Amino acid sequence: MAATIRLVRRGKRNRPFFRIVAISKEKDGKGNVLEILGHYDPLPENKVIEVKEDRLQYWFSVGAIPSATVKSLVKKKGILVPPNVDK
């Protein structure tokens, strides 16, 4: 099963809120996610990034590939991304 770690938008109009989720590549991301790994709130002055680091490392270990945006957020948080997911 090929999995991707990406953002799913939630929130209201003009008030975005994003969940960081692990999802199968075949899904559209609107409903059935495999696991919610954290969230990202871009609006406060100090942007909020919350991630379950142990679960994120688990998904990396089973071959999940992060999107470019998630990869940059994780690096800002200080979590190492394995070199084999640089696709």
Helices and strands as residue ranges (DSSP letters): E 3-12, E 15-24, E 35-41, E 48-51, H 53-61, E 65-66, H 68-77, G 83-85
